[in-house]
Amino acid sequence: MSEVGPLLEAAVAAVGGTEREGQTTMAAAVASALDGGSHLLVQAGTGTGKSLAYLVPALDHATRTGDRVIVSTATLALQAQIVDRDLPRLIRAIKGDLTRRPSAAVLKGRRNYVCRHKLDGGFPDDEAGLLFDFGADQTASRPPAERGGGGASQLGEEITRIRSWVRTTETGDRDDLVPGVSDRAWSQVSVNAFDCLGSKCPAFEECFAEIAKIRAGGADVVVTNHALLAIDAFGDHAVLPEHSAVIIDEAHELRDRVTNALTGSLTGAMIDHAAGAVRRTGLVQDGVIGLLETAGAALVKALDAAEEGLLTRWPQALAAAVVQVRDAARQLIADLGTGAGEAEPDAGRQLARARVLEVFDVATRISDEADNDVAWVTRSTFRERTTTSLVVAPLSVAGTMRSGIFEKSTVVATSATLALGGRFDAVAGALGLAGPDAPRYDAIDVGSPFDYSAQGILYVASHLPRPGRSGASAEALDELEELLRASGGGALGLFSSRAAAQAAAEEMRRRTDLPILAQGEDGLSSLVKRFSADDEACLFGTLSLWQGVDVPGRTCRLVVIDRIPFPRPDDPLVRARTESAQRAGANGFMSVSASHAALLLAQGAGRLIRSTADRGVVAVLDERLRTARYGGFLAASLPPMWRTEDPALVRGALERLRDADA
């Protein structure tokens, strides 16, 4: 076991940083956990420098022991920061102090990489004609009217650019293509794991996804994302290289990302698409394909008649339709065959089989009615077209994560928000670390280098009426206007819904001359850049802004939260988890809704203080943070700012901040 302190010191010096007590404490704890094989939860506040605090011991451990370490993140932004900035600088700084030079690689899902075989026309597709009609040569020869601003023309231009890029790229990674392309264009040149032909593919030796896997297999540290971690842990085949330890950054997101990875759905369009893919192969009789189409029509009819929401009692027609879909899909799979023994792989068969297998797997799972699964009916409208879906998701992923992740590897989980209400119990339970059979873990809070009580004010506008479901009250809008005028802008508005954010933006534009930016009116990254560049700008939005927005300096001196961010009570999964907690004797509201709100509230409040020089106010326009029984639990999850309910005092503080550097 080595001393990680000198390595961290060298790394911090190399990147021009300063020693931080929390970072040193965290690095020592991570090194001890990796060497001792014990699980560790680390709450590391903003500014701790937690990336270095786990990357240094990870590289040290991997080079000394030969055991590979996986680093998993929730967001592409953090993944890119680690891969493109942190790891290269770190390796340069400490390579001479390690037993050998370390190596690192990034591994993403197969859909993130260009499929050379598909780009060359090896796969049939619903829009396959577009792939060739608008290729590099054909586009140039088309009349100007056909090359105009239409969707097909844009798609063709994007694919032409991808073709040119593929000639020079070493990674084939979508994130390396700048500027990017639309999802529609990328779908024409990529495949998922189910569609992939594997080692039978004619382009296998040049496959970008396989090259990335080979690189990861030879690396000491592999950076990936929570979704791929979940697929590796719970899928039928390993997608990550062998490893002994996993470091999970942004660990507060893990449960939801795993839940999403294990959620399936059935729709009529999905079934029709699968049937169409089979018909295009010419390998199955129309009568057999018709069985699936008939079953799909029965499912659509049953879904249209069903009430939206959690299925506690199944309508007989819906249950029968799911079984009908399952049985028809099973027959199609049998008739399609696998193509084993054929000299040349049939991409059409593979694609069709993958589509039908997806239908079969989801229908089988729903019809089995497993104790840990819940199902619901949901309707969504896009461009005036309504889609009704039957969704199935795990009630809890705690046991799944325990067996799939924590029992297979040493795990270090870290985030700025793990100790909800001042305790790790809620997060530990969600991760599968609670209960008599749970593995042992250690937990530490290394704090933050920021002096929150001196740098920030937490203001609860307790004189306002309790927020309603119909949007901000007149009193709340008046309060928002007064806060914006006192601060002179520089406000990040975090709202409970997109409609609430848009309504507040429109009202503040009418009442003030401040530049008001609203989520949805431009790309998120563009909005954040514009907000950062203008001291008077205000940015209003919803969920995407509550986490991950990093705007240090005076351009973000006021964070306004319109209401405590409880999940919607009619959310099927929230309802099911609440009822399950109550059956187990727990307080369902506190276990589910209050914990969700505490996490998001802490993340939102954390947008304010991003450096030691930052000053500002977090204003919560919801009196329940002070008056409700659960208010203390929520408040204990927030950074320890100086607290007040005095609006005059807060306006005065904001005015001084406004005028300080004016």
N, C-alpha and C positions, 0 to 999 in steps of 0.2 A: 504494500500500500504506500503510495507516494504522498508527499506534501503538495497540495495543489496551490497553496498560497503564492509561492514564487512564480509559478506559471501564470496565475491570474495577474500578478503584479506586472509581469513582462507584457502580457496582452493588453492591459489597461494603458500602460505607457505607450505602447506601439500605436494605439488608436487615438492617442491624445486625450485620454480621459483622466479622471481623478479617482483615488481610492474611495470606496463607499462601504460603510460598515455592513449594510444589508447584503451587498453583493458578495463580500468576503465570507459572511456567515452562510449564505446560500451555497456558494461554491464548495465550501467544506462539507456541508450537509449532503449535497449531491454526490460528491466524491465518496463519502462514507456509505451512502446508499448503494451506489454502483458496485463498490468493492465488497460490501457486506451482503448484497442481494436482498435488501429490505426496501419495501415500498415507501415512498415519501410524497407528501403533499406540501407544497410551498406556496404560501401567499406572499407575493413580492409586489409591493406597490409601484406605481408609475415612477420612473426615474431610477429604479434600483439597478438597472442594467442586467436584467435577468438572463438575456441571451448569452452574454459572455459567462455568466455565473453557472450555466449548465453546459455550454459548449466546451469550455476549457477542461472540466473534469471528464467530459465525454471523450474528447480526443485523447486525453491522457490515459483513461481506462482502456480504450480500444487499442492504442498502440502498445500498451504494456501487456495486456492479456490476450490480444487477438480476437476479442469478442466484439462483434459489430454492435453499434448503437443506432437505433432509429430515432429520429426527431420528427414529431408530428405537429403540424399547425392547423388552425382552423381556416385561416385566410391566406389568399394568394399573396397579399401584401407582405405579411410576415415571412412567408416562405421565400419570397424573392429577396427580402432583406437579408435573411440568413445565408442564402445561397450566393447571392451576388456581392454582398458587402461584408457581412460578419465573418463567415468562414474563410474566405481568401485572405483577409487581413490577419485573422487569428493564426492561420497556419503559417503565414510568413513570419509572424512575430515569435512563435514558440517552437517552431520545427527543430531548432538546434538544441532545445532543452528536453525533447522527447526521445524515447528509445529509437525511433525511426520517424521518417517523414510521414505524416498522416495524409489520408486522402478522403475526399467527400464527394457525394453525388446526390442528385435530386431524382426522384422517381414519382411520376404522376400516373393517373389512370390512362388506359390505352386511348381513350377518346381525345386526349390532349395532343396526340401525335398524328402527323400525316400518315395515312396508309398508302404506300407507293402503289400497291396492287390496285387499290380502288381508284387512285388518281390516273392509273393507266387503263381504266375501264374494265377491271377484273371483276367488279361487282355490279349486279343489276340494282337499280334504284328507281323509286317513283319518279325522280327527276333526272334520271340518267341521261336523257337526251340533252338536257341543259349542259351537262358536263362536257359534251362534245360539240354541240351546236355553237357554243360560245367560247371555244378554246382559243388559244393564242392566234392560230392561223385563221380560223373561221371568222372571228370577230372583226378582224381588219378588213375582210372582204365583203362584209355586210353593208347594205346601204345605210347612210347616215340616219334615216328615220328609224331603222331597226336597232341602231346602236345608241338610241337616245336614252333618256333618263328613266326608262321603265325598270321594273324589278328584275326582269330577265337579263337586261343589259348590265345592270349593276352586279348581278350574280356572276355573269360571265367575266366582267372586269376583275372581280375579286378572285375568281378561280385562275384567271390568267396570271394574276400577281402571285398566287400561291405556287403555280407552276414555275415561275421564274425564281422564286425564293427557294424552292426545293433544290435547285441546282447548286446553291451555295451554302445552305444551312447544314450545320453538323448535328443538330438536335432534332429537327422536325417538330419542335415544341411550339404549339400555338402561341404561347406567351412570348416567344422570341420573334414573332412576326409583327413588325411595327411599320405603319399602322396596322391595326388588327382588321379582321373581316367579320362579317355577320355570322350568326349561328347557322343560318341556312347554307351559307357557302361552306362553312367548315364541315357541316354534316355530309357534304358531297365528297369530302376527301379523307374522312376518318371513319373508323369502325369501333364498336365496343367489343368487349371481351367475348361476347356470345357470337358475334358475327365473324370474328377472326378465324382464319383458316389454320393458324398455328404453323407448325413446322412443315406442313404440306404446301404452304403458300409459295408461289414462284418467286416472290420478292422477300422471302424470309431472311436471307443473308443480309439484305440491305434494310431490314425493318427498323425504323427509328425506335419503336417501343421496345423491341428486343435488344437493341443496342443500349438503350437506357437501363434495361434490366441487367445486362452484362456489366455495365459500369457500376451499377449499384452493388452487384455481387462481389466486386473487387474493392469496395470502399469501406473505410473504417466507420464513417458516419453517413447515414442516408437520410435525407430530408424528404418527407412526404406530407400528406394531408390526412385529416381525420377520416374522411370517407374511404380512402384507400386502406388505411389502418383497419377500419371496420370490415371491409371486404376481405382483407387478408386473414383477419381473426375469425370471421364467421362464415366465409365462403367455403366451397368444396376444394379449392386449389389455392396454394400459397402464391401470393403475388409479390410479396416482399422477400428479400433474401434472408437467410437464417440470421437470427440476432438473439442476443441475451438480455438486452435492455431496451426500454422505450422511454423517451422523454417527451411528455405531452405538454406543449405550450398552448396557451389559450384553452386550458383544460375545462374552464366553465362552459365551453361550447360542446364538449365531447358527447354528453348524453344526447343532445338534440341531433348532432351529426350522425351518431350511431343509429338513433331512431329513424332518421330519414333514410339511411342506407338500408334499413330493414323494413321499410314500408313499401307496400305494393298496391296497385290499383288495377281495376278492370273497367273498360269503357267499350261502347259499341264500335267506335272508330278503331280502337286497338285490335279488336277481334276481326273487323273487316280488313284491316291492313295485313294481319297475319294470313287470312284466307287468300287475299290477293297475291301475297308473296308466294304462297304454295301454288296457286293457279299458274303463275308465270313460269314455274319450273317445268310444267308439263309432265310431272312425275306421278301425279295422283289423279284419280278419276274425279270428275266434276261432282258426282253424287256424294262422295266422301267429303269434299270441300264444302258442299252445300249443307252438310250436317252442322259444321261449325258456323256457317252463316245463319242458319236457322236458329241455332242456339244463341248467337249474338243478338238476333232480332228479339228473341224471347227475353234476354237480359235487359235490353233497352226498354222494352215495354214494361217489365217489372220495375225497373229503376224509375221510370217516369211516374209510375203509380205510387212509389214509396215516398214517405216523408223524409225530408232532409234531416240529418243528424245521426246520433249514435243509435246503433241497432241493438236494442235490448231484447226485443221480440222480433224474430224474423218473419216477414210476410212469406206465406207459403210459396207464392209464385216466384219470388226472388230467390229463395233457397233452392227451388227446383231448377231455376234457370242456371244458377251457378254450377250445379251438378251436371246439367246438360252440356254446358260449355266445357267443363272438365273432361267429360267422357268423349266428346267430339274431338277435342284437342289431342287426347291420348291416341285415338284412332289415326289421326293425321300424322302424328309423330311416328307411329308404327309403319304407316304406308310410305312416308318419305324415306325412311331408312337413314343410315349414317354415311353411306358412300364408302364404307370401309373396304379396302382392297382395290379401289379404283386407282388407276395410275395418276390421273389428273384430278385435283380437287374441284368440286362443283360449287362455286361461290353462291350461285342461286339457291342450291339446296341448303347450304349452310345458313344463309340469311333467312330463308323461309323457316327452317328448323328452329333457329334462334327465336323468331317471332312467335311461333306456336308454343315453344317450350316456355316462354315467358307467360303466355296466357295460361298454359296448363299448370305451371307452378303456382301462380297466384290463385287460380280457381281451386286447386287442390288445398292450398293453405286455408282459404276461406271456408271451404266445405268441411275441413277437418275440425274447425272450431276449437283450436287449442286454448287451454286455460289462460295463457299469457297473451293471447291476441284479442284485439277488439276491432270491430268493423263499423263503418258508417257510410252514409250516402251524402255526397256533396255535389253542389251545382256551381259552376263557374261560367261567367259570360265574357267572351272576348270578341270584339268587333261584331256585336249583336248576335253572336252565335253562342248558345248555351250548351255546355257539356255536363252530363250527369255521370258521376264516377262512383264506383264501389271501392272503398279504400280499406285496407287492413294494415294494422300497425301493432307493434308490441306494446303491451300495457306497461311493462317495465323492461329496461335493458340492463338492470343491475346484475342479475345473475349471468346474463350473457357476457357482459364485460368482465365479470369475475373469472369465468371459465375461459373466455376467449383471449383475454389480455393479461390480467393480473396473475393467473395461475401458470402462464407460459413464460413470462419475462419479468425482470425487475422493472418497476415502473416509477418514474418521477413525474408527477403532475403539478404544473405550476400555472399561476394566473394572478392578476392583480385583485381578483374577486373570488376567493374560495371560502373564506370564513364568513358565512352569512350570519348576521346577528351576532357576530363576534365568535362564532363556533364553526368548526369544520364538519359537524355532524351531517348537515343536510347534503353537502356535496359528497361526502364519503358514502352516504347511503345511496345516492344516485349512481355512484361509480361501482357499487357492488362491494364496498368495504365495510358494510355494517352487517350485524347478525352473528349468531354463534359460530357459523362455519366460515366466516370471512377471514381472509388473510390479514395478518398484522400489518400495521402501517404507522409511520411517524408523521407528525404534522408540525410545521413551524410557520410563523409569520415574521418575516424579516423586516417588515415595516417599509418606510419610504424615506428618501433623503429630504423630502419636502417638509417644511414647517407649516402644515395645513392651517393650524390655528392662527398663524400670523399672515399667511398668504391668501386665505379664502374665508368667505362668509357664507354660511348656509342660512338662507332666509326662507322661512315658511310663512306664506301669506295667510295666516290663520283667520283673518277678518273676512275672507271671501266665502261665499256660499259653497257648499259641497258640490264638486263637479257632477254634472249630469251626463246622460248618454247622448244628448242632442247637440253637443258641441260646447264651446266656451261660452260662459255667461257674459252678460254685458259688463258686470263688475270685473271679471277676469280680463276682458279685453282692455278695460280702462287701466287696470293694474299693469298689463303688459305694455301699454303705451307709455305710462309714467316711467317704467323701468328703462325702456328704450330711449326715451328722451333724456333721462338722467345719465345714462351711459354713453349717449351719443352714438349708438349703434354698437358694433363689436359683439353682437349677441348670436348665440347658437340656440335656436328654439327647438326643443325636443318634444314632439307631440305624440299622442296616443294613437292617432290615425292620420292617414294621408289627407282625408277630408278636413280634419281639424287644422292641420298645418296649412293647407291651401286657404281655408277661410280666414285664418289669422293673418296670413301673408297679404291677402287682398285688403283686409281691414286696416292693417298697419300702413300699406301703401296709400290708402285713402287718407289716413290721419297724419302721416308724417312724410317728410321728404327723404327719409333714409333709403338707401338701396336695399331692397328686400329680395332675397333670392329664395326660391322655393324648390324643394325636391320634386323631380318630375319635369321641370321646365328645361333642364339640360342634363348632361351626364353628370354623375355624382362627382367624379374626379375633377371635372371642369368647374363645378359649383364650389367645391372646396378650395380650388386654386383662386377663384375670384374672391371668395370670402377672405382668404388669407392675405390677399393683396390690398385690401381696402379696409382701413380702420373703422369706417362708418358702416360697412356692409353688415347685414344680418342674414343668417341662413336658417330657414325653417324646414323641418322635415320629420320623418318618422324613423322606423326601426334601424335603417342602415346608418343613421347618424348617431345612434345611441352608443355604438361600439366602433372602435377603429379610427375615428376621426382624430387626427393629431395636429393641432394648430397651436403651437406655443407662441407666446408673445401677446401684445396688447390687442391684437385683432380678435381675440376671443377672451373678453373680460367679463362676459355675462353669459351664463347658461340658464335658460328658462325651461322648466319642466311643467307641462300643463296639468298633469295629473299622475298619480301613482300608477305605474305601468302594469296593472294586473292583466293577466290573460283574459280573453273573452270567456265569460261563464258558459257560453253555448258551444265552445270549442269541444268537439267530441272526445279528444284525447285527454284534455284537462278534466272534463266531467268524469270520464272513466277512471282516471288516476285518483281523483278526489274521492269517488265512491269506494275505490279499492282501499285507500288509506283509512277511510272511516270504518270499513269492515274489519280492518286490522287493529282497530282501537286507537288510531292516531287522529289528530285534528286534520281533517282533509284540507281545509282552507289554508292552514299554516304550512302543511307539508307541500302543497302544490302551488297555489296561487301566491301566497305571501313569499315563498322562497323564490319563485319566478320574478316577482316584483322587486325583491331585495337585490337580486343579481343585476337586473336591468337598471335599477335606480343607481346602484353603485357604479355601473359602467357609464351611465349618463353623466353623473356628477363628476366622474373622473376625466371628462373632457376638458375641465376648466384649468387645472394646474398641471402643466406639462413640463415645466422647468423650474429651477430655483428662483428665477426672476419673475415668474408669473404672479399676478394678483387679480382677484375678481370675486364675483358673487355667483352662487348657485341659488336660483329662486324657484321654489316649488309652490305652485299655485293650487295647492291641495291641502286643506286644513287637516285632513285625516292623518298626515304625517305627525301631527302634534296631538290630536285628540283621540284617535282610535286606539284600541287595545293593542293592536299589532304595530302601532307607530314606533314603539321602542325597539322592536326587532328590526324594522326597516332602517331606523336611524343608526342603529349599531353597526349596520353593514356599510355605512357611508364613510368617506374620509373624515377625520376628526377636525372639521372646520369650526371656526367660531360661529355660534348659532344665535339667531335673533328672530323676533317676530315683528320688529318695529320698522314699518315701511319708510318713515322719515329718515331713520338712521341709515338704511340701505341706500336710499336715493342720494343721501349726502356722500356716502362712500363711493358710489358710482360716479357722481359728479367730479369728485377729486381725481378718480382714475381717468376720467375723460379729459380733464384739463391738465393732467400731470405732464404729458409729453406733447400736448397740442401745439 
